[in-house]
Amino acid sequence: MKKKGLVTEFDDEQDKRVKRLKVTAKGEQTLMKAKDRVLKVANMMLHDMSDDDKRLCLQLLKPVNSRFSGMYQKQKNKPFEDIYQENLS
């Protein structure tokens, strides 16, 4: 992302071990384009669903989201098979 000019890196003033990132103007533009695309895809997929059906989907998927939302940081460096086995036990 730094090489593409989407973020800049700078030193933290309080902790010299830390590097901070800041989104550049080009990065902001890229984020907005990505957001627009994601919203269009969501609209394309869900435009003919009723609001009740959308609420039901959210209700059904909430436990899945709760279970997996914090796992990425704990398992990001593990092989897929290890992650798979941990999540089935």
C-alpha contacts under 8 A as a table, 3 or more apart, distances in Angstrom:
res1	aa1	res2	aa2	distance
1	M	4	K	5.14
1	M	5	G	6.31
1	M	6	L	5.29
1	M	7	V	6.03
2	K	5	G	5.09
2	K	6	L	5.84
2	K	7	V	5.14
2	K	8	T	6.03
2	K	9	E	7.62
3	K	6	L	7.68
5	G	8	T	7.14
5	G	24	T	7.03
5	G	26	K	6.79
5	G	27	G	7.08
6	L	23	V	6.00
6	L	24	T	5.38
6	L	25	A	7.52
6	L	26	K	5.58
6	L	27	G	3.91
6	L	28	E	7.64
6	L	30	T	7.79
7	V	21	L	6.21
7	V	22	K	5.31
7	V	23	V	4.37
7	V	24	T	5.11
7	V	27	G	6.27
8	T	21	L	5.58
8	T	22	K	5.28
8	T	23	V	6.52
8	T	24	T	6.61
9	E	19	K	6.51
9	E	20	R	5.56
9	E	21	L	4.58
9	E	22	K	6.47
10	F	19	K	5.72
10	F	20	R	5.24
10	F	21	L	6.44
11	D	16	K	6.43
11	D	18	V	6.37
11	D	19	K	4.81
11	D	20	R	5.98
12	D	15	D	5.44
12	D	16	K	5.77
12	D	17	R	7.63
12	D	18	V	5.54
12	D	19	K	5.76
12	D	20	R	6.08
13	E	16	K	6.55
15	D	18	V	5.68
16	K	19	K	7.67
23	V	26	K	7.92
23	V	27	G	5.42
23	V	28	E	6.39
24	T	27	G	4.83
24	T	28	E	6.17
25	A	28	E	5.01
25	A	29	Q	6.31
26	K	29	Q	5.12
26	K	30	T	6.22
27	G	30	T	5.00
27	G	31	L	6.10
28	E	31	L	5.04
28	E	32	M	6.19
29	Q	32	M	5.15
29	Q	33	K	6.26
30	T	33	K	5.15
30	T	34	A	6.15
31	L	34	A	5.03
31	L	35	K	6.02
32	M	35	K	4.98
32	M	36	D	6.13
33	K	36	D	5.13
33	K	37	R	6.21
34	A	37	R	5.05
34	A	38	V	6.14
35	K	38	V	5.13
35	K	39	L	6.14
36	D	39	L	5.19
36	D	40	K	6.17
37	R	40	K	5.07
37	R	41	V	6.19
38	V	41	V	5.10
38	V	42	A	6.16
39	L	42	A	5.06
39	L	43	N	6.07
40	K	43	N	5.01
40	K	44	M	5.99
41	V	44	M	4.97
41	V	45	M	6.16
42	A	45	M	5.16
42	A	46	L	6.01
42	A	47	H	7.99
43	N	46	L	5.22
43	N	47	H	5.20
44	M	47	H	5.73
45	M	48	D	7.89
46	L	49	M	5.37
46	L	54	K	7.96
49	M	53	D	6.14
49	M	54	K	6.59
50	S	53	D	5.19
50	S	54	K	6.36
51	D	54	K	5.02
51	D	55	R	6.17
52	D	55	R	5.12
52	D	56	L	6.17
53	D	56	L	4.98
53	D	57	C	6.21
54	K	57	C	5.11
54	K	58	L	6.34
55	R	58	L	5.11
55	R	59	Q	6.12
56	L	59	Q	4.99
56	L	60	L	6.10
57	C	60	L	5.13
57	C	61	L	6.08
58	L	61	L	5.19
58	L	62	K	5.91
59	Q	62	K	5.43
60	L	63	P	7.05
61	L	64	V	5.23
61	L	65	N	6.25
62	K	65	N	5.11
62	K	66	S	6.12
63	P	66	S	5.03
63	P	67	R	6.13
64	V	67	R	5.19
64	V	68	F	6.24
65	N	68	F	5.39
65	N	69	S	5.55
66	S	69	S	5.60
66	S	70	G	7.73
67	R	70	G	7.23
67	R	71	M	7.63
68	F	71	M	5.23
68	F	72	Y	7.40
69	S	72	Y	6.94
70	G	73	Q	6.55
70	G	74	K	7.42
71	M	74	K	5.28
71	M	75	Q	6.02
72	Y	75	Q	5.27
72	Y	76	K	5.31
73	Q	76	K	5.54
75	Q	78	K	5.40
75	Q	83	I	6.67
78	K	82	D	6.45
78	K	83	I	6.58
79	P	82	D	5.47
79	P	83	I	6.52
80	F	83	I	5.09
80	F	84	Y	6.03
81	E	84	Y	4.95
81	E	85	Q	6.16
82	D	85	Q	5.19
82	D	86	E	6.14
83	I	86	E	5.17
83	I	87	N	6.19
84	Y	87	N	5.32
84	Y	88	L	6.38
85	Q	88	L	5.25
85	Q	89	S	6.44
86	E	89	S	5.52
